Amino acid sequence: MRFSDLAGKEIISIDEGARLGVISETDLVIDVDTGVIHSLIVPNRGTFFRRRTLVIPFHGIKKIGHDLIIVDLSTMENEARYLRELDLDR
């Protein structure tokens, strides 16, 4: 699947049915050697004081449809730990 196939799709939580964002607003963590997507990093709007970023591993994607992507938030990873592992939080 190409990134252009994913662009513009809405990300929906399977548990709540809530809209989490759109692929064009998210970051993808991709292994450049293999081209495999490791995770989606979704900026969650939330409230003013409780903003957080959702890190959803690729295995947390349950279905990729024509207009949306359904994800399972129970697979979500801890943002700070994940960024430390990727060495991106400098």
N, C-alpha and C positions, 0 to 999 in steps of 0.2 A: 504494500500500500504506500502510496506517495503522500507527502505532506500536503500537496494540493488537494488530495482526496479528503483530508481531514479538515482543511481550512474552512471556517465558517460554521462548523457543526457546534451545536449547543451541548454542554456537559450537564447531565442530569444525575442526581443522586437516586439510586435504586430504593433506598430506605424511605426517604422523605418525599421523593418526587420533586425536589427543589432544584431550581436552575442554579448551577454553580458558576457558570461563565461560558465563554465561547473560546474555541481553540485559538482564534486569532489574538486573544487576550492572554493566553497562557504561554508557558515555556515548556519545551520538550527536552528531556535529558536523553541524548542519543550517544551510543557508543560509536565513535567515528570510524573505528576499525571494521566493525561488523555491520553498522547501519541499524542496529537493533535499538528500539525505543525502550529506555529503562523506566521512565516515569513522566507524569504530567505535573507541572507546578502551576497551580491555579491560585491567582490572587483572589482571596475571598474578601468581598466588600465589608460584610459584617456591620457592626456599629462603630462609631467613632473611636471608642476606647477599646474595642475588642476585635481589631483587625488581625487577621492571621492568614498565613499562606497554607494552602492544602497541598501536600505532596502525595500523589496517588501513584503507586507503582503500576506498571503495565498489566500485571496479573489482576489488578483491581478493576480493569475495564471489563465489563460483563457483555456488552453488546455495542457494536458500531453499526448504526442504522444510516438511512439516507440523509436525515437531517440532524441526528443527535447521537451522542455517545452516552451510554448508561454506565455509571461507575458505582462501586461498592465502597462506601467510606469506612467500613470496618477494616479495610486493608491499608488505610492511610498511615503514613510514616511520620515520625517526629521531625518537624522541619529543621530545627537547629542541629540535631544529630546528623540528619541526612546531608545538610550543607557542609558540615565539618568533614564528613566522609568524602564528599566530592571536592573538598578544599576550595569552595566558592565563597565562603563567608569572610573573606579578608577585607 
